[in-house]
Amino acid sequence: MYRSGLFLLAGFLLSIGLAACATPYGMYADKRPIEVIKDDTFLRSKVGDALKAQGFTGVNELTVHAYFGEVFLTGELPEQQRAKAVRTAQGVPGVNNVTPHWFTSLKADSEGDTAIRLRLEKNLVSADGVTSSRIDYVVNSGRVILLGVVESEAERSSAVKAAQNTYGVRSVTSYLFMRRMAPAQLQPPQTEQKPTSL
């Protein structure tokens, strides 16, 4: 009996260890308290469900991100549907603010965007002072949106430069903000165009 109890305990501890290994590496670098990460993940899911319930399905690259209750919507939506999507997200309990970023439709190149995502991830990982696991991104026809919470202006700037220097990127828009500004002092989005010479 004692031996089977030890096996059960060892199995339990092993399963916890494997679960920890399976946790996305971003959880370790993300400086939000674990309760905030859980709340934001739940909020992202609830906003997504609310959008689906209102018929926002099959929209190209429609994504939801949440940080400290600040919700970001990105994607391609017809102009007449955009206000409804924002109102829907605002109506979800726990949402402090909604920032939309709507793309104009361009000829999509999913293979090209996939290659850009891989190159962008590589550049973010190798950028000085950047913890790429804190940064989310959306790529739409070569247009990059950076989202998340960074530790400093230097990290934000370095991440933007890494994205701008990624082959195939047409433009970079940063919604990165410093942790100390969240949630009440969220800076307005900063848009930076990739220089044409690159």
C-alpha positions in Angstrom: 0.0 0.0 0.0 2.8 2.4 1.0 4.6 1.6 -2.3 1.5 2.2 -4.5 1.0 5.5 -2.6 4.6 6.5 -3.6 3.9 5.6 -7.2 0.8 7.8 -7.2 2.7 10.7 -5.6 5.5 10.3 -8.1 3.1 10.2 -11.0 1.3 13.3 -9.7 4.6 15.2 -9.4 5.7 14.1 -12.8 2.4 15.3 -14.4 2.8 18.7 -12.7 6.4 18.9 -14.1 5.3 17.9 -17.6 2.4 20.5 -17.4 4.9 23.1 -16.4 7.1 22.2 -19.3 4.2 22.4 -21.6 3.3 25.8 -20.4 4.0 28.4 -23.1 7.4 29.9 -22.4 5.8 33.3 -22.5 4.3 32.6 -19.1 7.8 32.8 -17.5 8.8 36.1 -19.0 5.4 37.8 -18.7 5.7 40.1 -15.8 1.9 40.3 -15.2 0.9 38.7 -11.9 -0.5 35.2 -12.6 -4.0 36.3 -11.5 -3.9 39.1 -14.2 -2.7 36.7 -16.9 -5.6 34.3 -16.0 -8.1 37.2 -16.0 -6.8 38.5 -19.3 -6.9 35.0 -20.9 -10.5 34.6 -19.6 -11.4 38.1 -20.9 -9.9 37.4 -24.3 -12.0 34.2 -24.5 -15.2 36.0 -23.4 -14.8 38.8 -25.9 -14.1 36.2 -28.7 -17.3 34.3 -27.7 -19.3 37.5 -27.7 -18.1 38.5 -31.2 -18.9 35.0 -32.5 -22.4 35.2 -30.9 -22.9 38.5 -32.9 -22.0 36.8 -36.2 -18.4 37.9 -36.4 -17.1 34.6 -37.8 -15.0 33.9 -40.8 -13.4 37.4 -40.7 -9.9 37.4 -42.1 -7.4 37.5 -39.2 -9.9 38.9 -36.6 -8.0 38.6 -33.3 -8.5 39.6 -29.7 -5.8 40.4 -27.2 -6.1 41.6 -23.6 -3.7 43.0 -21.1 -4.7 44.4 -17.7 -8.3 44.5 -19.0 -7.3 46.6 -22.1 -8.7 44.8 -25.2 -7.3 45.1 -28.7 -9.2 44.0 -31.8 -7.3 43.5 -35.0 -8.5 42.3 -38.4 -10.4 43.1 -41.6 -14.0 44.2 -41.1 -16.3 46.1 -43.4 -16.6 49.7 -42.2 -20.3 49.3 -41.3 -19.5 46.5 -38.9 -16.6 48.0 -37.0 -18.6 50.0 -34.5 -20.7 47.0 -33.7 -17.6 44.9 -33.0 -16.2 47.5 -30.7 -19.6 47.9 -28.8 -19.8 44.1 -28.5 -16.3 43.9 -26.9 -17.1 46.9 -24.6 -20.2 45.1 -23.4 -18.2 42.2 -21.9 -17.8 42.6 -18.1 -14.2 43.3 -17.1 -13.3 45.2 -20.3 -11.8 48.6 -19.4 -11.1 49.9 -22.9 -11.2 48.6 -26.5 -8.6 49.7 -29.1 -9.4 48.6 -32.6 -6.9 48.3 -35.4 -8.7 47.6 -38.7 -6.8 46.5 -41.8 -7.8 47.6 -45.2 -8.1 44.5 -47.4 -5.1 43.7 -49.5 -4.4 40.7 -51.7 -3.6 38.1 -49.0 -0.5 36.0 -49.2 -0.8 33.5 -46.4 2.4 31.8 -47.2 4.2 35.1 -47.3 2.7 36.1 -43.9 3.7 32.7 -42.4 7.3 33.3 -43.5 7.3 36.8 -42.1 6.0 35.5 -38.8 8.9 33.1 -38.6 11.4 35.7 -39.5 9.8 38.2 -37.1 9.9 35.7 -34.2 13.6 35.1 -34.9 14.4 38.8 -35.0 12.5 39.4 -31.7 14.3 36.6 -30.0 17.7 37.9 -31.0 17.0 41.6 -30.4 19.0 43.2 -27.6 16.9 43.9 -24.5 13.8 42.3 -25.9 11.9 39.5 -24.1 10.0 38.3 -27.1 7.8 36.0 -25.0 6.1 39.1 -23.6 5.2 40.4 -27.1 2.3 39.2 -29.3 2.1 40.1 -32.9 -0.3 40.0 -35.8 0.8 39.9 -39.5 -1.6 40.9 -42.2 -0.3 41.1 -45.8 3.1 42.2 -44.5 1.7 44.7 -42.0 2.8 44.0 -38.4 1.0 44.9 -35.2 3.0 44.5 -32.0 1.0 44.1 -28.8 1.8 43.5 -25.1 3.5 44.8 -22.0 7.2 45.7 -22.0 9.5 46.7 -19.2 10.9 49.9 -20.7 10.9 52.3 -23.6 14.2 50.8 -24.7 12.6 47.4 -25.0 9.6 48.8 -26.9 12.0 50.7 -29.3 14.2 47.6 -29.8 11.1 45.4 -30.6 9.8 47.9 -33.1 13.2 48.1 -34.8 13.5 44.3 -34.9 10.1 44.2 -36.6 11.0 47.0 -39.1 14.1 45.2 -40.0 12.3 41.9 -40.8 12.3 41.1 -44.5 8.9 41.4 -46.1 7.4 43.7 -43.5 5.6 46.7 -45.0 4.7 48.6 -41.9 4.9 48.3 -38.1 2.3 49.6 -35.6 3.2 49.4 -31.9 0.6 48.9 -29.2 3.3 48.0 -26.7 3.1 49.8 -23.4 5.0 49.8 -20.1 3.7 47.8 -17.2 3.7 50.8 -14.9 1.2 52.5 -17.2 -1.3 49.7 -17.1 -4.2 49.9 -17.0 -5.2 53.6 -16.4 -2.3 55.2 -18.2 -2.2 53.2 -21.4 -0.5 55.3 -24.0 -2.2 56.0 -27.3 -1.0 53.7 -30.0 2.2 54.7 -31.8 2.5 54.0 -35.5 5.8 53.8 -37.2 6.3 53.1 -40.8 9.1 51.0 -42.1 11.6 53.1 -44.1 11.3 52.5 -47.8 15.1 52.1 -48.1 15.1 48.9 -46.0 
